[in-house]
Amino acid sequence: MTKEETPKESSEAKEEEVKEFGLKMYSESVRILRQVGVRVSLSIAAAILIWIFGELIFLPIAKGMTQQFFGYPVHSVISFIIAVALAIIIFSVFVDIRRLTRSLAGILAYHFGKASGEDDIEVYDNYRAVLDGIIYVIVVSLVYLLFARYLAEIHPAVPAVLLVLIVIWSIFALWKCCRAIARIIGKYTSKISEELEKQVKET
């Protein structure tokens, strides 16, 4: 006949399960960060260097020229070449960037959950969903800033249309973050309500 678990043993088992989940998430996130961090950093550094040289050297020189290629001014052609180069660099590591943002979110979620003494795996997942969404919106916004000037040199409407699409996507992404935050707050308010009800019954 098996011995039934006491409430204390059950609570300790749950805490151990949550701790193990948090450590596993943290270890996986650190592993991904090590795998793709250097590759992404080098690609971003290359993109920034191209942007700086284009902004400070190539475009000013091109704007001083009056020649045209197939009816397009030199600065528009140069901007198109730089935009394509940046796109190739960014999109070649796009999957790695996505993995990197998720790993950073996982690491931060682990520390947030540990600091707040969470005892629920679902809360860790909610923390990760919030941080993942926010970091990803920031990354996409920074990439847009990298491209915007060169796209405007090609045609003024291109960055405007792209910005509208990014804003729409960001609203949905941040809305998902807000829903995850609401679940976290709901968890806390449920705990507070249970404690208050317990105190009322004891009085």
Secondary structure as GFF3:
##gff-version 3
##sequence-region A 1 203
A	DSSP	alpha_helix	7	53	.	.	.	ID=ss1
A	DSSP	pi_helix	54	58	.	.	.	ID=ss2
A	DSSP	alpha_helix	59	63	.	.	.	ID=ss3
A	DSSP	beta_strand	68	69	.	.	.	ID=ss4
A	DSSP	beta_strand	72	73	.	.	.	ID=ss5
A	DSSP	alpha_helix	74	92	.	.	.	ID=ss6
A	DSSP	alpha_helix	94	115	.	.	.	ID=ss7
A	DSSP	alpha_helix	121	154	.	.	.	ID=ss8
A	DSSP	alpha_helix	157	202	.	.	.	ID=ss9
###
